[in-house]
Amino acid sequence: MKNAEETRLQEQLSEKKDWLKWGPYLSERQWGTVREDYSAHGDAWNYFPHEHARSRTYRWGEDGIAGFSDRYCNVCFGIGLWNGKDPILKERLFGLTGPQGNHGEDVKELYYYLENTPSHSYMKHLYKYPQNEYPYNELVTENQKRGRNELEYELLDTGLFDNSEYFDVYTEYAKAEATDILIKITVVNRNSESAALHLLPTLTIRNHWTFKEMSTKPKIQKRIQAKSPYVAIEHPYVGNYQLYFDDADKLLFTENETNREKVYQDKNSHPFRKDLFHNAVCNNDYKLATKNKQGTKFSPLYQLEIKGGASISIKLRLSEKTLKNPFDKNYDRIFNKRQEESQSFYDTMAPKASVDKKAILRQAFAGLLWTKQYYNYEVEQWLKGDSKNSQPPVERLSGRNSGWKTLRNHDVLSMPDAWEYPWYAAWDSAFHCTSFALIDPQFAKEQLLLFTKEWYMAPNGQIPAYEWNFSDVNPPVQAWSALRIYKVDKKKSGVGDVNFLKRMFNKLALNFTWWVNRLDNNNNNVFQGGFLGLDNIGVFDRSHGVPGGGTLEQVDGTAWMALYCLNMLEMSLEIAMEDDAYEEMATKYFGHFIFIAEALNKMDANHGGTWDDEEGFFYDRLILPNGNSGTIKVRSIAGMLSLAAVLTIKKDILEKLPKFKASVVWFKKYRMKNLKYAVIQEFAEGEDLLLSLVPRDRVELLVKSLLDENEFLSPHGIRSLSKIHEKPYEIEIEGVNYSIDYEPAESTVSLFGGNSNWRGPVWMPMNYLFIQALREYYSYCGDELQFAYPTGSTEKLNLKEISTELSKRLIKIFQQDENGNRPYNELYHHIYKDKNFKDHILFYEYFHGENGRGLGASHQTGWTALVANLIEEIDS
């Protein structure tokens, strides 16, 4: 029997009701983004800094705190706060730019995504706002003093929260209907003394009229009725809505237009500018802000005095309906009902999980859903500029992303982190969709399909990477993700969506060809690729060429392509069960995989290959223009990634697809006799078929290293670089010395802005890939293949048991230990002992290789939401 949330998703799918018209789509950071950068040479951080954000109109979106909007971000709602001491009105989250931070860009706020449902029928957000002056300058200057070998200076380090002198600001949304949204803002004074707060629930209409022609300029206009004040919203794109609200101290109106005097030292045509509320509140001068009764930015102002330990709630309601009594007894009833429905929806998942693990799962999905954001970026228009404004510098026409004129993004997308990475990244999104499949398979499918649309994918088949450089090469994990989504959906519904697989397969075939044609420079089925997502894992920056003008045959590039081959093979087999036209495609990808496996395995390191027999590991091979070559002996997950390319084909599939089976038999008989390594593993008539990039003897050597606590196995998952590199690895290339060492925490190098590190920490997506690969090996080998766990111990486990133990180590990062501490909070256990902190969980970008401390982006519930998949898989 479907619960209420599942019913809403079904109504959305059947187009009976548009439950997703409104959601958490308002960005957390629009300033400092590439799409708002109109500079000559792509200096996005300095072209549109935080200082400008309150006064300057955005071109491609809006931003706010705990925000909500329609799916195209035309009508936006967020909260504004002022504690009477800050130099600015808090309308958006503050953080350091990439150049300011000693480890790259970094949000400097405390906020938590507590709850969200796939239809956004119930959402809950918590923002912790200090009662004393927010230390904007202190955070900037202290971090600028610190080097890359030092910790970041965080808001909790300032002492602002030590004496509970702060407000907890809860923002909740509950949908009575698809276009009738109840909003409740609850402010709790966590201190024992009374404290004042200005609260501004703010409605902003995105400014289109400054940049392009509109048939009618939208407006927000004051209305009066007996029961409750409200404003009417008239918008040609969204329709007519009403925002009802509790009686306020003042009603503020202005226009969402740039303060040209402030930003450009130019004249304003009128005084009603975007930053008017900031000026009014901070200067206690409301004469201008209360003068008009309409505008394109509006806020009811609540001047609150909250007693120590007390709370105050403000009610609002955004509705298409005209309501005489918007806050009747049904208001609270609907809120309670939506909360109960959310609880019921998540309670069906991981029924064997502990209360603590269920809370982790629920907040992981909340973060995943809260970081669904509207994203608008049309490259050709952006390069040209807008006719109603001054023309941008001519240098832009050949600058950043100038080769992507066909890219037109105008969608709700899953962001890696809504503040630090408020743009999509192709391989991040594939992992996000893997988690979305558990709660909203339809969104997962639609999101993944977006990247194959002609307005995303380039005409040559390349999938865009991310806005800072769409041409960078992200790992090709879309086919892997499509299969995960397909299997989860089939398990939930009982029916496999083969049409989805077909749509993905047909477009990914173009992308696969792009990879083969561009990234196999030597036509030997060993691939290069450069960046490939693992930013600084090498001794040099692989995305900017190879020292000495040579080429680098990358194990991870080859492994990614082998995995891609197997994914396309598995997809074609699944489709061929219903449409035999795809059986030939299965043979094509099967053959291609064999050639890749042959190329990677046929030679050892002493004879021009990448496998080192003596050390039992795959290493990248550097080939110089003069023909000299050698391996770069870095033991990292780049070499370990070869384990991920594995597939078991069940015998019943082989029997149902005789043409494909005949091809397998032919390859084994005529092709495999010429190979040194049997990459068609132990295939016999009437049995399952195991395809593995790595032969069994090498699998055993790699797995032993993977499970060695002195190498890759940390207390909290698989490290990205072997711990043996605590002693730095050094190599001289063309007279220049390069080195790499094990760094379990923040990056000490400036590659990729210094805001990520693959030189030792634990990364959730790679761990998840390895766990799934081990389970795939188990599906073929069963108990026949066992390993000491950890390496060197007397206890042996099969690969399924090992995958479960690895999952437990990763989940443990977020769980309370016997002392009530969660490892990711390593630096702030004293703060998170507090009852008002302890159950609020952050999902970081990656984790310390020794103690599990959270690192990088603090709200990357995109791919770190995979922890929910792990909980669901072992506790269902």
Secondary structure, DSSP 8 states (H G I E B T S, - for coil): ---HHHHHHHHHHTTS--TTSEES-SBS--TT-GGG---SS--HHHHS-HHHHTTS--SS--B-SS-EEETTSSEEEEEEEE-SS-SS-B-S--EE-TTTSTTS-EE--EEEEEEE-TT-SEEEEEEEEESS---HHHHHHHHHH--TTS----GGGGTTTTT--EEEEEEEEEEEETTEEEEEEEEEE-SSS-EEEEEEEEEEE---TTTS--SS--EEEEE--SS--EEEEEETTTEEEEEEE---SEEEEE-S---HHHHHS---SSS--TTHHHHHHHHT--TTTTT-SEESEEEEEEEEEE-TT-EEEEEEEEESS--S-TTSHHHHHHHHHHHHHHHHHHHTSSTTS-HHHHHHHHHHHHHHHHTEEEEEEEHHHHHH--TTS----GGGGGSTTTT-TT-EEEEEEE-SBTTTB-S--HHHHHHHHHHHHHH-HHHHHHHHHHTTSTTTS-TTS-----TT-TTS-----HHHHHHHHHHHHHHHHSS--HHHHHHHHHHHHHHHHHHHHHH-TTSSS----S-TT-TT-SSS-GGG--GGG-EEE-HHHHHHHHHHHHHHHHHHHHHHTT-GGGHHHHHHHHHHHHHHHHHHHSSBGGGT-SEETTTTEE-EEEE-TTS-EEEE---BHHHHGGGG-EEEE-HHHHHH-HHHHHHHHHIIIIIGGG-SS--EES--TTS-EEEESS-HHHHHHHHHHHT-TTTTEETTEEBSB-GGGGS-EEEEETTEEEEE---SSS--S-GGGG----SS-B-HHHHHHHHHHHHHHHHHHGGGSEEESSTTSS-EEEHHHHHHHHHHHHHHTTS--TTS--GGGGGGHHHHTSTTTTT---B-SEE-TTT--EES-TB-TTGGGHHHHHHHHHH-
